[in-house]
Amino acid sequence: MKVQLEPEEARELLVLVVDRLLDEAGLSDDDRAAVRRWRSQSMKAGADGMRELSAKLNAEIERTLQTKAKSAVMKPDWR
C-alpha cells in the first residue's frame, strides 16, 4: 500500500494540528498571533517549508507502513 500526501493535504493537516494547539496549549494572545502569522506567511501551500514538511510526512508514513508490514509477517499465528 502506498499513501502519499500532496502539499495541499499536508497543509490542511498542519492547519488542524496548529488550530488544536492554539485551542489547548494555553498560549498568550501574542503567542497565538505569532503562531498564526508563521502559519499564514511561512507555511503557504507552495512554500519551501511546506514542501519540506510534506516530504517528511510522506517519508514517515512510508516508514511506518513498512514497519507494520514487516512486524505483521514476523508475528506467529498462534498469538
Buried (B, 14 or more C-beta within 10 A) or exposed (E): EEEEBEBEEBBEBBEEEBEEEBEEEEBEEEEBEEBEEEBEEEBEBEBEEBEEBBEEBBEEBBEEEEEEEEEEEEEEEEE
